[in-house]
Amino acid sequence: MTINSDLIKIAEASPDTMLTLIHGEKLIVRESCAEIVEKVLAYRARLLAAVASREKSAHDLHRIVAMTSLNPETGVPSGAPQDNKKF
């Protein structure tokens, strides 16, 4: 089974690993929480690398990285437009 990582809301181990998806469905999986995180990060890194390979300028690459980096305090992408900013 393949799970869309964007749908994972919570991963918890107790002792089995249970994933709670954003719509409330719960799944018990064989992988540990650490393995889930590792696989999601590797998948997203491959996506970012594919996009980066198509970008022509360093400015565009920095913009993409900023959009994919979460602000740890807010959980919002650091490059995401804010309500008080005009673009």
N, CA, C and O atoms as a Tinker XYZ file with bonds, in Angstrom:
   348  protein
     1  N      0.845000   -1.168000    0.000000    73     2
     2  CA     0.000000    0.000000    0.000000    64     1     3
     3  C      0.895000    1.238000    0.000000    63     2     4     5
     4  O      1.933000    1.265000    0.662000    81     3
     5  N      0.493000    2.234000   -0.730000    73     3     6
     6  CA     1.197000    3.510000   -0.754000    64     5     7
     7  C      0.275000    4.570000   -0.172000    63     6     8     9
     8  O     -0.912000    4.620000   -0.494000    81     7
     9  N      0.827000    5.411000    0.684000    73     7    10
    10  CA     0.041000    6.463000    1.329000    64     9    11
    11  C      0.555000    7.813000    0.857000    63    10    12    13
    12  O      1.764000    8.035000    0.797000    81    11
    13  N     -0.347000    8.701000    0.526000    73    11    14
    14  CA     0.015000   10.064000    0.159000    64    13    15
    15  C      0.520000   10.765000    1.418000    63    14    16    17
    16  O     -0.249000   10.981000    2.354000    81    15
    17  N      1.785000   11.115000    1.451000    73    15    18
    18  CA     2.376000   11.706000    2.656000    64    17    19
    19  C      1.759000   13.053000    3.018000    63    18    20    21
    20  O      1.835000   13.474000    4.172000    81    19
    21  N      1.155000   13.728000    2.056000    73    19    22
    22  CA     0.503000   15.003000    2.349000    64    21    23
    23  C     -0.760000   14.810000    3.181000    63    22    24    25
    24  O     -1.273000   15.772000    3.753000    81    23
    25  N     -1.266000   13.590000    3.255000    73    23    26
    26  CA    -2.481000   13.319000    4.023000    64    25    27
    27  C     -2.200000   12.910000    5.464000    63    26    28    29
    28  O     -3.130000   12.778000    6.259000    81    27
    29  N     -0.925000   12.708000    5.812000    73    27    30
    30  CA    -0.584000   12.286000    7.172000    64    29    31
    31  C     -0.652000   13.492000    8.103000    63    30    32    33
    32  O      0.026000   14.498000    7.896000    81    31
    33  N     -1.480000   13.366000    9.125000    73    31    34
    34  CA    -1.603000   14.428000   10.129000    64    33    35
    35  C     -0.725000   14.112000   11.336000    63    34    36    37
    36  O      0.001000   14.978000   11.825000    81    35
    37  N     -0.793000   12.867000   11.815000    73    35    38
    38  CA    -0.045000   12.461000   13.008000    64    37    39
    39  C      0.513000   11.060000   12.790000    63    38    40    41
    40  O     -0.156000   10.195000   12.224000    81    39
    41  N      1.745000   10.845000   13.244000    73    39    42
    42  CA     2.335000    9.508000   13.298000    64    41    43
    43  C      2.717000    9.266000   14.746000    63    42    44    45
    44  O      3.471000   10.044000   15.332000    81    43
    45  N      2.197000    8.186000   15.328000    73    43    46
    46  CA     2.506000    7.908000   16.730000    64    45    47
    47  C      2.808000    6.430000   16.920000    63    46    48    49
    48  O      2.245000    5.570000   16.243000    81    47
    49  N      3.710000    6.154000   17.858000    73    47    50
    50  CA     4.093000    4.782000   18.162000    64    49    51
    51  C      3.612000    4.431000   19.564000    63    50    52    53
    52  O      3.923000    5.127000   20.531000    81    51
    53  N      2.838000    3.327000   19.664000    73    51    54
    54  CA     2.316000    2.959000   20.985000    64    53    55
    55  C      1.884000    1.502000   21.070000    63    54    56    57
    56  O      0.678000    1.328000   21.246000    81    55
    57  N      2.618000    0.482000   20.981000    73    55    58
    58  CA     3.949000    0.328000   20.407000    64    57    59
    59  C      3.914000    0.229000   18.884000    63    58    60    61
    60  O      4.934000    0.443000   18.229000    81    59
    61  N      2.741000   -0.095000   18.309000    73    59    62
    62  CA     2.645000   -0.101000   16.846000    64    61    63
    63  C      2.610000    1.334000   16.340000    63    62    64    65
    64  O      2.211000    2.244000   17.065000    81    63
    65  N      3.026000    1.532000   15.102000    73    63    66
    66  CA     2.967000    2.870000   14.511000    64    65    67
    67  C      1.594000    3.072000   13.910000    63    66    68    69
    68  O      1.150000    2.302000   13.058000    81    67
    69  N      0.923000    4.126000   14.369000    73    67    70
    70  CA    -0.396000    4.452000   13.848000    64    69    71
    71  C     -0.336000    5.811000   13.174000    63    70    72    73
    72  O      0.133000    6.790000   13.756000    81    71
    73  N     -0.820000    5.856000   11.934000    73    71    74
    74  CA    -0.908000    7.108000   11.194000    64    73    75
    75  C     -2.346000    7.586000   11.251000    63    74    76    77
    76  O     -3.276000    6.824000   10.988000    81    75
    77  N     -2.519000    8.852000   11.596000    73    75    78
    78  CA    -3.832000    9.474000   11.520000    64    77    79
    79  C     -3.788000   10.409000   10.325000    63    78    80    81
    80  O     -2.934000   11.293000   10.247000    81    79
    81  N     -4.706000   10.210000    9.402000    73    79    82
    82  CA    -4.752000   11.034000    8.203000    64    81    83
    83  C     -5.616000   12.262000    8.451000    63    82    84    85
    84  O     -6.383000   12.300000    9.413000    81    83
    85  N     -5.496000   13.256000    7.594000    73    83    86
    86  CA    -6.171000   14.535000    7.824000    64    85    87
    87  C     -7.688000   14.411000    7.866000    63    86    88    89
    88  O     -8.353000   15.258000    8.463000    81    87
    89  N     -8.247000   13.383000    7.251000    73    87    90
    90  CA    -9.699000   13.210000    7.273000    64    89    91
    91  C    -10.149000   12.281000    8.403000    63    90    92    93
    92  O    -11.319000   11.904000    8.467000    81    91
    93  N     -9.214000   11.908000    9.301000    73    91    94
    94  CA    -9.558000   11.136000   10.489000    64    93    95
    95  C     -9.307000    9.640000   10.412000    63    94    96    97
    96  O     -9.318000    8.966000   11.442000    81    95
    97  N     -9.081000    9.106000    9.225000    73    95    98
    98  CA    -8.819000    7.670000    9.098000    64    97    99
    99  C     -7.515000    7.324000    9.802000    63    98   100   101
   100  O     -6.550000    8.086000    9.743000    81    99
   101  N     -7.489000    6.171000   10.468000    73    99   102
   102  CA    -6.294000    5.720000   11.176000    64   101   103
   103  C     -5.792000    4.433000   10.536000    63   102   104   105
   104  O     -6.575000    3.542000   10.206000    81   103
   105  N     -4.482000    4.348000   10.365000    73   103   106
   106  CA    -3.853000    3.171000    9.768000    64   105   107
   107  C     -2.716000    2.708000   10.661000    63   106   108   109
   108  O     -1.951000    3.529000   11.167000    81   107
   109  N     -2.597000    1.409000   10.859000    73   107   110
   110  CA    -1.451000    0.848000   11.566000    64   109   111
   111  C     -0.493000    0.334000   10.499000    63   110   112   113
   112  O     -0.884000   -0.415000    9.603000    81   111
   113  N      0.778000    0.750000   10.608000    73   111   114
   114  CA     1.784000    0.389000    9.608000    64   113   115
   115  C      2.956000   -0.319000   10.271000    63   114   116   117
   116  O      3.138000   -0.225000   11.484000    81   115
   117  N      3.741000   -1.017000    9.483000    73   115   118
   118  CA     4.894000   -1.760000   10.007000    64   117   119
   119  C      6.083000   -0.859000   10.320000    63   118   120   121
   120  O      6.853000   -1.140000   11.238000    81   119
   121  N      6.232000    0.216000    9.562000    73   119   122
   122  CA     7.383000    1.095000    9.719000    64   121   123
   123  C      7.298000    1.865000   11.039000    63   122   124   125
   124  O      6.211000    2.153000   11.540000    81   123
   125  N      8.473000    2.189000   11.588000    73   123   126
   126  CA     8.519000    3.030000   12.790000    64   125   127
   127  C      8.248000    4.480000   12.394000    63   126   128   129
   128  O      8.288000    4.831000   11.215000    81   127
   129  N      7.974000    5.313000   13.393000    73   127   130
   130  CA     7.768000    6.740000   13.109000    64   129   131
   131  C      9.005000    7.327000   12.436000    63   130   132   133
   132  O      8.895000    8.122000   11.503000    81   131
   133  N     10.186000    6.930000   12.918000    73   131   134
   134  CA    11.428000    7.442000   12.331000    64   133   135
   135  C     11.547000    7.038000   10.858000    63   134   136   137
   136  O     11.986000    7.837000   10.031000    81   135
   137  N     11.160000    5.807000   10.532000    73   135   138
   138  CA    11.204000    5.360000    9.134000    64   137   139
   139  C     10.206000    6.130000    8.275000    63   138   140   141
   140  O     10.503000    6.472000    7.130000    81   139
   141  N      9.032000    6.400000    8.821000    73   139   142
   142  CA     8.021000    7.169000    8.083000    64   141   143
   143  C      8.571000    8.552000    7.763000    63   142   144   145
   144  O      8.496000    9.009000    6.623000    81   143
   145  N      9.126000    9.218000    8.778000    73   143   146
   146  CA     9.685000   10.558000    8.576000    64   145   147
   147  C     10.799000   10.512000    7.545000    63   146   148   149
   148  O     10.863000   11.362000    6.657000    81   147
   149  N     11.680000    9.520000    7.659000    73   147   150
   150  CA    12.799000    9.376000    6.722000    64   149   151
   151  C     12.298000    9.191000    5.286000    63   150   152   153
   152  O     12.834000    9.798000    4.358000    81   151
   153  N     11.284000    8.364000    5.106000    73   151   154
   154  CA    10.749000    8.110000    3.766000    64   153   155
   155  C     10.060000    9.343000    3.189000    63   154   156   157
   156  O     10.195000    9.635000    2.001000    81   155
   157  N      9.321000   10.065000    4.031000    73   155   158
   158  CA     8.648000   11.281000    3.559000    64   157   159
   159  C      9.684000   12.326000    3.158000    63   158   160   161
   160  O      9.557000   12.955000    2.108000    81   159
   161  N     10.713000   12.514000    3.993000    73   159   162
   162  CA    11.754000   13.492000    3.667000    64   161   163
   163  C     12.500000   13.111000    2.390000    63   162   164   165
   164  O     12.804000   13.977000    1.570000    81   163
   165  N     12.795000   11.830000    2.216000    73   163   166
   166  CA    13.488000   11.379000    1.002000    64   165   167
   167  C     12.623000   11.618000   -0.232000    63   166   168   169
   168  O     13.125000   12.048000   -1.270000    81   167
   169  N     11.328000   11.341000   -0.119000    73   167   170
   170  CA    10.411000   11.559000   -1.238000    64   169   171
   171  C     10.352000   13.042000   -1.597000    63   170   172   173
   172  O     10.433000   13.409000   -2.769000    81   171
   173  N     10.212000   13.880000   -0.587000    73   171   174
   174  CA    10.118000   15.321000   -0.855000    64   173   175
   175  C     11.434000   15.876000   -1.383000    63   174   176   177
   176  O     11.432000   16.800000   -2.197000    81   175
   177  N     12.552000   15.326000   -0.931000    73   175   178
   178  CA    13.854000   15.750000   -1.455000    64   177   179
   179  C     13.972000   15.397000   -2.939000    63   178   180   181
   180  O     14.509000   16.178000   -3.724000    81   179
   181  N     13.466000   14.215000   -3.322000    73   179   182
   182  CA    13.482000   13.834000   -4.744000    64   181   183
   183  C     12.620000   14.781000   -5.569000    63   182   184   185
   184  O     12.998000   15.158000   -6.678000    81   183
   185  N     11.463000   15.168000   -5.033000    73   183   186
   186  CA    10.609000   16.124000   -5.744000    64   185   187
   187  C     11.316000   17.463000   -5.915000    63   186   188   189
   188  O     11.315000   18.039000   -7.003000    81   187
   189  N     11.919000   17.955000   -4.833000    73   187   190
   190  CA    12.623000   19.233000   -4.891000    64   189   191
   191  C     13.798000   19.159000   -5.861000    63   190   192   193
   192  O     14.053000   20.112000   -6.597000    81   191
   193  N     14.512000   18.042000   -5.867000    73   191   194
   194  CA    15.641000   17.880000   -6.788000    64   193   195
   195  C     15.163000   17.894000   -8.239000    63   194   196   197
   196  O     15.830000   18.453000   -9.110000    81   195
   197  N     14.011000   17.281000   -8.497000    73   195   198
   198  CA    13.469000   17.275000   -9.862000    64   197   199
   199  C     13.109000   18.683000  -10.299000    63   198   200   201
   200  O     13.380000   19.069000  -11.435000    81   199
   201  N     12.501000   19.453000   -9.406000    73   199   202
   202  CA    12.148000   20.842000   -9.730000    64   201   203
   203  C     13.418000   21.664000   -9.912000    63   202   204   205
   204  O     13.526000   22.447000  -10.856000    81   203
   205  N     14.379000   21.487000   -9.010000    73   203   206
   206  CA    15.622000   22.257000   -9.068000    64   205   207
   207  C     16.379000   21.997000  -10.366000    63   206   208   209
   208  O     17.020000   22.901000  -10.902000    81   207
   209  N     16.310000   20.781000  -10.868000    73   207   210
   210  CA    17.038000   20.466000  -12.100000    64   209   211
   211  C     16.451000   21.190000  -13.308000    63   210   212   213
   212  O     17.107000   21.306000  -14.343000    81   211
   213  N     15.222000   21.674000  -13.179000    73   211   214
   214  CA    14.571000   22.375000  -14.286000    64   213   215
   215  C     14.703000   23.897000  -14.178000    63   214   216   217
   216  O     14.396000   24.614000  -15.130000    81   215
   217  N     15.154000   24.383000  -13.036000    73   215   218
   218  CA    15.262000   25.833000  -12.835000    64   217   219
   219  C     16.535000   26.367000  -13.475000    63   218   220   221
   220  O     17.578000   25.714000  -13.451000    81   219
   221  N     16.438000   27.539000  -14.035000    73   219   222
   222  CA    17.561000   28.123000  -14.758000    64   221   223
   223  C     18.425000   29.035000  -13.883000    63   222   224   225
   224  O     19.627000   29.161000  -14.118000    81   223
   225  N     17.819000   29.671000  -12.876000    73   223   226
   226  CA    18.596000   30.634000  -12.090000    64   225   227
   227  C     18.630000   30.251000  -10.616000    63   226   228   229
   228  O     17.748000   29.552000  -10.115000    81   227
   229  N     19.664000   30.724000   -9.938000    73   227   230
   230  CA    19.790000   30.483000   -8.501000    64   229   231
   231  C     18.661000   31.165000   -7.741000    63   230   232   233
   232  O     18.204000   30.644000   -6.723000    81   231
   233  N     18.198000   32.330000   -8.219000    73   231   234
   234  CA    17.102000   33.039000   -7.550000    64   233   235
   235  C     15.848000   32.172000   -7.520000    63   234   236   237
   236  O     15.181000   32.089000   -6.489000    81   235
   237  N     15.522000   31.529000   -8.635000    73   235   238
   238  CA    14.344000   30.664000   -8.684000    64   237   239
   239  C     14.497000   29.484000   -7.730000    63   238   240   241
   240  O     13.534000   29.088000   -7.074000    81   239
   241  N     15.693000   28.924000   -7.652000    73   239   242
   242  CA    15.936000   27.806000   -6.754000    64   241   243
   243  C     15.765000   28.238000   -5.300000    63   242   244   245
   244  O     15.150000   27.519000   -4.512000    81   243
   245  N     16.303000   29.404000   -4.935000    73   243   246
   246  CA    16.150000   29.901000   -3.558000    64   245   247
   247  C     14.681000   30.144000   -3.231000    63   246   248   249
   248  O     14.245000   29.889000   -2.109000    81   247
   249  N     13.922000   30.631000   -4.198000    73   247   250
   250  CA    12.489000   30.873000   -3.997000    64   249   251
   251  C     11.770000   29.551000   -3.727000    63   250   252   253
   252  O     10.914000   29.478000   -2.845000    81   251
   253  N     12.112000   28.522000   -4.473000    73   251   254
   254  CA    11.482000   27.213000   -4.298000    64   253   255
   255  C     11.836000   26.628000   -2.938000    63   254   256   257
   256  O     10.967000   26.101000   -2.243000    81   255
   257  N     13.096000   26.717000   -2.558000    73   255   258
   258  CA    13.516000   26.198000   -1.256000    64   257   259
   259  C     12.787000   26.938000   -0.139000    63   258   260   261
   260  O     12.353000   26.314000    0.829000    81   259
   261  N     12.647000   28.255000   -0.258000    73   259   262
   262  CA    11.939000   29.032000    0.764000    64   261   263
   263  C     10.484000   28.595000    0.875000    63   262   264   265
   264  O      9.935000   28.535000    1.975000    81   263
   265  N      9.858000   28.291000   -0.252000    73   263   266
   266  CA     8.451000   27.877000   -0.226000    64   265   267
   267  C      8.278000   26.499000    0.392000    63   266   268   269
   268  O      7.202000   26.183000    0.898000    81   267
   269  N      9.313000   25.679000    0.361000    73   267   270
   270  CA     9.193000   24.320000    0.883000    64   269   271
   271  C      9.758000   24.173000    2.284000    63   270   272   273
   272  O      9.723000   23.079000    2.847000    81   271
   273  N     10.279000   25.250000    2.861000    73   271   274
   274  CA    10.838000   25.209000    4.202000    64   273   275
   275  C      9.815000   25.744000    5.193000    63   274   276   277
   276  O      9.358000   26.880000    5.067000    81   275
   277  N      9.456000   24.930000    6.177000    73   275   278
   278  CA     8.474000   25.358000    7.163000    64   277   279
   279  C      9.110000   26.211000    8.244000    63   278   280   281
   280  O     10.216000   25.929000    8.707000    81   279
   281  N      8.402000   27.252000    8.638000    73   279   282
   282  CA     8.783000   28.040000    9.794000    64   281   283
   283  C      8.425000   27.197000   11.014000    63   282   284   285
   284  O      7.250000   26.879000   11.201000    81   283
   285  N      9.399000   26.820000   11.857000    73   283   286
   286  CA     9.106000   25.923000   12.973000    64   285   287
   287  C      8.137000   26.511000   14.000000    63   286   288   289
   288  O      7.480000   25.762000   14.722000    81   287
   289  N      8.040000   27.833000   14.074000    73   287   290
   290  CA     7.142000   28.453000   15.049000    64   289   291
   291  C      5.694000   28.435000   14.590000    63   290   292   293
   292  O      4.788000   28.275000   15.407000    81   291
   293  N      5.466000   28.598000   13.289000    73   291   294
   294  CA     4.095000   28.708000   12.794000    64   293   295
   295  C      3.636000   27.494000   12.008000    63   294   296   297
   296  O      2.434000   27.280000   11.851000    81   295
   297  N      4.584000   26.686000   11.504000    73   295   298
   298  CA     4.213000   25.563000   10.657000    64   297   299
   299  C      3.841000   25.983000    9.246000    63   298   300   301
   300  O      3.382000   25.167000    8.447000    81   299
   301  N      4.043000   27.268000    8.942000    73   299   302
   302  CA     3.722000   27.818000    7.626000    64   301   303
   303  C      5.006000   27.867000    6.811000    63   302   304   305
   304  O      6.061000   28.188000    7.358000    81   303
   305  N      4.945000   27.558000    5.517000    73   303   306
   306  CA     6.150000   27.679000    4.706000    64   305   307
   307  C      6.759000   29.071000    4.844000    63   306   308   309
   308  O      6.049000   30.073000    4.756000    81   307
   309  N      8.066000   29.135000    5.059000    73   307   310
   310  CA     8.717000   30.421000    5.297000    64   309   311
   311  C      8.613000   31.353000    4.106000    63   310   312   313
   312  O      8.677000   32.571000    4.271000    81   311
   313  N      8.454000   30.811000    2.920000    73   311   314
   314  CA     8.326000   31.647000    1.735000    64   313   315
   315  C      6.890000   31.904000    1.327000    63   314   316   317
   316  O      6.640000   32.497000    0.278000    81   315
   317  N      5.943000   31.464000    2.141000    73   315   318
   318  CA     4.524000   31.638000    1.799000    64   317   319
   319  C      4.128000   33.095000    1.930000    63   318   320   321
   320  O      4.596000   33.782000    2.838000    81   319
   321  N      3.275000   33.581000    1.041000    73   319   322
   322  CA     2.801000   34.962000    1.148000    64   321   323
   323  C      2.042000   35.167000    2.450000    63   322   324   325
   324  O      1.267000   34.308000    2.870000    81   323
   325  N      2.267000   36.294000    3.076000    73   323   326
   326  CA     1.559000   36.655000    4.301000    64   325   327
   327  C      0.415000   37.588000    3.950000    63   326   328   329
   328  O      0.439000   38.239000    2.906000    81   327
   329  N     -0.585000   37.658000    4.814000    73   327   330
   330  CA    -1.742000   38.508000    4.550000    64   329   331
   331  C     -1.373000   39.976000    4.400000    63   330   332   333
   332  O     -2.004000   40.704000    3.633000    81   331
   333  N     -0.349000   40.413000    5.133000    73   331   334
   334  CA    -0.006000   41.834000    5.104000    64   333   335
   335  C      1.014000   42.189000    4.026000    63   334   336   337
   336  O      1.407000   43.349000    3.908000    81   335
   337  N      1.443000   41.214000    3.248000    73   335   338
   338  CA     2.395000   41.481000    2.174000    64   337   339
   339  C      1.663000   41.551000    0.854000    63   338   340   341
   340  O      0.681000   40.841000    0.635000    81   339
   341  N      2.148000   42.413000   -0.027000    73   339   342
   342  CA     1.566000   42.512000   -1.362000    64   341   343
   343  C      2.572000   41.997000   -2.371000    63   342   344   345
   344  O      3.752000   42.343000   -2.314000    81   343
   345  N      2.109000   41.177000   -3.288000    73   343   346
   346  CA     2.983000   40.632000   -4.326000    64   345   347
   347  C      2.459000   41.013000   -5.670000    63   346   348
   348  O      3.050000   40.653000   -6.688000    81   347
